[in-house]
Amino acid sequence: GTQTKLQLLNEMKKQRSWSRSSPSLPIYPARVPRFSSNTRSPFFLLIPACADVRQRASPGLRFLPSFRRRCRLSSPLPERGNPEEAETAGQMDFGAEQHGCEHYTRRCRIRAPCCGEVFGCRHCHNQAKNSLEVDLLDRHEIPRHEISKVICSLCNKEQDVQQNCSGCGACMGKYFCEKCNFFDDDISKKQYHCDGCGICRTGGIDNFFHCEKCGCCYSNVLKDSHHCVERAMHHNCPVCFEYLFDSTMDISVLHCGHTIHLECLNEMRVHHHFSCPVCSRSACDMTDAWQKLDQEVAATPMPEFYQKKMVWILCNDCGATSSVRFHVLAQKCPGCSSYNTRETRGGPATAACSRV
């Protein structure tokens, strides 16, 4: 009731006066419980950010998630009496949360051997040097295997590529590949180096195999069932034209063996496009769609003038050419019962099936 409101207001005044008396401490917002059920707007109180802020604040306060993250220490501090060790531990933990770039979390930056500039990672370099603002003649990508210098994000010492800093001893990346000169603190990705691909990949080495003909790593689910296409991923995505082999986005392998970004494939399905952009073969199981087309064709008889009209078709799924009756909706392949066909000219009806 009214007494509760007055108590909370007095608590706010005390906290405000205390925060004014400590101007050197940074302050962050913490959410205060609502005064009554009919109050929609929450109130905010400025609390000084310190290690024991929970003890100084009112027990009824609930801290914002961002505020809790900034005050949390992932590892306990050493016992009292070792200030240098405590400072080092706090610095190491702070670096794990703050350092890195939008692509990777790690405690180092790289010096590009091509242009000599410093970037967070190779993706940061490629985005900056391949943007539209850069002159066409100056655009380039970093040769990842030629990187020889890194800069520690904690002590800013430039040194040769290695996992632990030679200056402060910090681990610059929990996952480190000396072949790719690659660092990453997020080991939940299950990174591994594939000698066949020559680069590091994610997902766990036990869940993937390297296909020598396709020249890339595929999931074990496709080990005995995928259609091999030579150097299948050594080309650009047929939709967005990003190079697939070292792309950080999820990639899907179609029934025909061609590869495409999973996001691009889903975008195609949203726009009702269900065939491979490269060879036009069906990208998924279209049995239900073909059955519905059978019903539509049966319910739409052609006029008598067109009932005996014959056309030559090429099936995009099985690659066979055949002569079928013309229909305004679609022509069905007599070999595989697919409607993914196109009208052609010439060619015997008994021609052998040729794969696309």
C-alpha positions, -999 to 999 in steps of 0.1 A, spaced: 0 0 0 11 36 7 36 25 33 54 2 8 56 30 -18 72 54 8 97 27 18 108 22 -18 110 59 -25 132 64 6 154 35 -7 157 52 -41 168 85 -25 195 68 -4 209 50 -34 209 82 -55 227 102 -28 253 73 -25 259 72 -62 265 110 -62 291 106 -35 310 81 -57 314 99 -90 345 79 -100 325 46 -102 306 37 -134 269 33 -130 245 9 -147 207 5 -146 190 -21 -125 153 -28 -127 132 -20 -96 100 -40 -89 68 -23 -99 50 -3 -72 15 -17 -80 -3 -40 -104 -17 -10 -123 18 5 -130 30 -4 -165 62 17 -166 91 1 -146 113 24 -126 151 24 -130 177 30 -103 213 39 -109 236 14 -90 275 18 -89 291 -12 -107 315 -30 -83 323 -65 -73 300 -66 -43 272 -46 -59 246 -72 -49 254 -67 -12 251 -29 -14 219 -28 -33 185 -35 -19 176 -72 -17 144 -66 -37 162 -54 -69 164 -75 -100 194 -69 -122 192 -66 -160 209 -95 -179 234 -72 -195 243 -58 -161 248 -93 -147 271 -103 -176 293 -73 -170 296 -80 -133 301 -118 -135 335 -135 -132 336 -168 -150 365 -180 -127 370 -174 -90 396 -149 -79 426 -162 -60 427 -159 -22 435 -126 -6 472 -118 -3 480 -124 -40 469 -91 -57 491 -97 -88 476 -131 -94 441 -118 -89 447 -90 -114 461 -114 -140 431 -138 -136 406 -109 -139 424 -96 -169 425 -130 -186 388 -135 -180 378 -100 -191 398 -106 -223 378 -137 -231 346 -118 -232 357 -86 -248 382 -94 -274 377 -108 -309 355 -97 -338 321 -103 -352 332 -136 -367 354 -152 -340 360 -148 -302 397 -148 -295 425 -127 -280 446 -118 -311 445 -99 -343 463 -108 -375 486 -87 -398 478 -93 -434 508 -104 -454 493 -89 -486 487 -53 -475 505 -52 -441 473 -39 -422 459 -54 -390 425 -70 -389 405 -91 -365 404 -121 -388 406 -130 -425 369 -124 -430 373 -88 -416 401 -83 -441 381 -97 -471 351 -76 -462 371 -44 -460 392 -50 -491 365 -63 -513 339 -37 -506 324 -14 -532 343 16 -518 377 0 -527 391 6 -561 386 -25 -584 423 -29 -589 431 -28 -552 405 -55 -542 420 -87 -529 417 -116 -504 441 -126 -478 462 -157 -483 454 -174 -450 483 -199 -451 509 -170 -455 499 -153 -422 531 -151 -401 524 -123 -376 497 -119 -349 491 -92 -323 480 -101 -288 448 -83 -278 459 -81 -241 494 -68 -243 495 -56 -280 528 -75 -286 534 -85 -323 549 -119 -326 550 -151 -347 519 -173 -350 516 -193 -319 488 -203 -295 501 -186 -263 514 -150 -262 551 -148 -257 546 -115 -238 518 -120 -213 513 -158 -217 476 -154 -226 460 -182 -246 450 -164 -279 426 -192 -289 415 -224 -272 414 -240 -307 446 -233 -327 456 -247 -361 492 -241 -370 485 -251 -406 457 -226 -412 470 -200 -387 436 -200 -372 424 -192 -336 390 -196 -320 379 -196 -284 345 -212 -291 354 -249 -291 317 -258 -291 319 -256 -329 340 -288 -328 366 -275 -352 389 -299 -370 415 -296 -397 409 -316 -430 441 -323 -449 421 -331 -480 404 -297 -480 435 -279 -466 414 -258 -442 397 -261 -409 360 -271 -407 334 -273 -380 310 -300 -368 334 -327 -355 358 -349 -374 338 -380 -365 306 -367 -382 321 -359 -417 341 -377 -444 362 -362 -472 351 -372 -507 382 -372 -530 362 -368 -562 340 -340 -549 370 -324 -532 352 -315 -500 338 -328 -467 303 -342 -465 282 -355 -437 284 -393 -430 248 -395 -439 258 -389 -476 287 -413 -475 271 -440 -497 242 -421 -512 255 -388 -527 260 -382 -564 296 -373 -569 303 -342 -589 340 -333 -595 350 -304 -573 314 -299 -563 321 -270 -538 349 -253 -557 326 -228 -573 302 -199 -564 267 -204 -550 243 -204 -580 220 -179 -561 242 -155 -542 275 -161 -560 295 -165 -528 324 -189 -530 312 -221 -513 344 -240 -505 354 -218 -476 320 -203 -468 310 -200 -431 273 -205 -440 255 -239 -440 257 -257 -474 232 -282 -488 240 -310 -513 212 -315 -538 201 -349 -552 220 -341 -584 253 -335 -565 254 -297 -569 258 -276 -538 241 -244 -526 237 -224 -495 210 -238 -473 196 -202 -468 195 -197 -505 177 -230 -510 151 -221 -484 147 -187 -502 141 -206 -535 114 -227 -518 96 -196 -505 94 -184 -541 81 -219 -552 113 -228 -571 121 -265 -564 147 -273 -590 185 -271 -591 196 -237 -605 225 -254 -623 209 -285 -640 172 -280 -634 168 -314 -617 143 -316 -588 159 -304 -556 137 -325 -533 111 -353 -534 83 -340 -556 61 -371 -555 32 -354 -537 33 -325 -562 33 -348 -592 2 -366 -578 -16 -333 -575 -7 -325 -610 -21 -358 -621 -54 -349 -606 -53 -314 -622 -45 -328 -657 -73 -354 -654 -98 -327 -643 -88 -304 -673 -95 -323 -706 -81 -307 -737 -103 -296 -766 -108 -322 -794 -85 -303 -817 -55 -308 -792 -63 -343 -781 -42 -360 -807 -14 -334 -807 20 -349 -798 51 -331 -785 87 -340 -778 99 -335 -742 131 -337 -723 129 -349 -687 151 -328 -664 150 -355 -637 159 -387 -657 173 -371 -688 152 -391 -712 135 -377 -744 101 -390 -753 69 -381 -773 38 -375 -753 4 -360 -757 3 -322 -754 -14 -307 -723 -17 -270 -715 -8 -276 -678 23 -298 -681 38 -328 -698 45 -359 -678 76 -381 -684 65 -417 -691 98 -430 -677 100 -415 -642 65 -399 -639 80 -365 -634 64 -333 -646 98 -315 -645 100 -315 -683 106 -291 -712 94 -292 -748 121 -299 -773 125 -307 -811 137 -339 -827 151 -370 -811 137 -405 -812 112 -415 -786 132 -446 -777 164 -427 -771 185 -440 -741 182 -422 -709 211 -398 -704 220 -383 -670 223 -345 -667 
